[in-house]
Amino acid sequence: MENQHTTKNDEMEIDLMEIAGVILSKLWIIILSGITAALVFIVVTMLFITPQYESTTKMYVLSKQDNNTLTSSDMQTSLSLTKDYAELITSRTVTEGVIAQLNLDMTDKELLNKISVGTSSDTRILSITVTDEDPYQACQIANAVRDVAANHIQNVMNIDAVNVVETANIPNEKASPSLSKNGIIGGLLGVILATAIILIVYLTNDTIKSQEDVEKYLQLSVLGTIPLMEMEKKSKKQKKNKGRKKR
């Protein structure tokens, strides 16, 4: 039993070595495939994907029971209501109000897809980020969403005020897509695909190619080899020579 187990381990090790050898012998193909795929992804990103810009504004919402004093209960109430404020910011009332204010040529659902609201843990600060292909429009929409949402929150939640922490900026650099990121993804996919194809071709090819293959897979001793290719070439040359002589 131990001998059989050892033999199986040897065969497995030999197979892994062969696979590693196949990969190394085709390494130039794998590298070339990775570079080609990376370049294709970069070109597609540059030509067919529209750049997107992000503009962010921040607002501070605080519920006060008394105009002159701030109690610990006010702080806890504000923290627990932060998620409610985020829901109000993305409500249809706010999106329709922004569309009307800026005269935007889009539906409320299309505008909603451009808006994201973030909340930092243990804070009462809400971040409103707008993504658009026009950096100036992204800034305008973000500020408009903040202003319309502030009025909506005051009316619904019956609070005193919503303070502006940070106005929206006009972004100078695009937020997406990333050429380097897409290039790396394309390169990895190209390497993986090329490696997979090489291994599949190798593993599915069960033809006998050499004397070593006969001894290994068929477990037969080879007494001699017949140079078939050379004989075939000689026969072809002889036929050509005969044809020339007849002419």
BELRA-V37066 format. One record per residue. RES is the residue in one small letter. PSI is psi in whole degrees, -180 to 180 (NA if undefined). Layout:
# BELRA-V37066
res/psi
RES/PSI
RES/PSI
This chain:
# BELRA-V37066
res/psi
m/-40
e/-37
n/-41
q/-42
h/-41
t/-40
t/-42
k/-41
n/-39
d/-43
e/-41
m/-42
e/-40
i/-42
d/-43
l/-38
m/-40
e/-43
i/-43
a/-39
g/-40
v/-45
i/-43
l/-38
s/-26
k/18
l/-36
w/-34
i/-41
i/-45
i/-44
l/-38
s/-41
g/-44
i/-43
t/-45
a/-39
a/-44
l/-39
v/-44
f/-40
i/-44
v/-44
v/-41
t/-43
m/-35
l/-32
f/-10
i/123
t/129
p/144
q/142
y/146
e/136
s/135
t/137
t/154
k/143
m/153
y/120
v/127
l/125
s/123
k/133
q/-23
d/136
n/-22
n/-24
t/152
l/115
t/167
s/-30
s/-33
d/-42
m/-47
q/-39
t/-42
s/-41
l/-41
s/-24
l/0
t/-42
k/-34
d/-40
y/-40
a/-39
e/-39
l/-36
i/-36
t/18
s/162
r/-30
t/-42
v/-47
t/-43
e/-36
g/-39
v/-42
i/-43
a/-39
q/-42
l/-2
n/51
l/142
d/69
m/161
t/169
d/-32
k/-39
e/-40
l/-40
l/-34
n/-18
k/-12
i/135
s/139
v/128
g/148
t/129
s/145
s/141
d/29
t/164
r/19
i/128
l/132
s/127
i/116
t/131
v/133
t/128
d/157
e/-16
d/115
p/-35
y/-40
q/-35
a/-42
c/-45
q/-44
i/-42
a/-46
n/-38
a/-42
v/-43
r/-47
d/-46
v/-40
a/-36
a/-46
n/-40
h/-41
i/-41
q/-41
n/-42
v/-44
m/-8
n/54
i/168
d/-48
a/158
v/119
n/145
v/120
v/-41
e/128
t/160
a/147
n/160
i/110
p/138
n/-27
e/146
k/147
a/-30
s/158
p/165
s/119
l/-43
s/-42
k/-47
n/-35
g/-42
i/-43
i/-46
g/-41
g/-43
l/-42
l/-40
g/-42
v/-45
i/-44
l/-44
a/-42
t/-42
a/-43
i/-43
i/-44
l/-40
i/-44
v/-42
y/-45
l/-28
t/-6
n/105
d/21
t/149
i/122
k/-23
s/173
q/-36
e/-36
d/-39
v/-46
e/-33
k/-51
y/-35
l/-12
q/44
l/145
s/134
v/120
l/-31
g/166
t/147
i/119
p/74
l/-41
m/-42
e/-41
m/-38
e/-41
k/-41
k/-42
s/-39
k/-42
k/-40
q/-42
k/-42
k/-42
n/-41
k/-41
g/-37
r/-39
k/-39
k/-34
r/NA
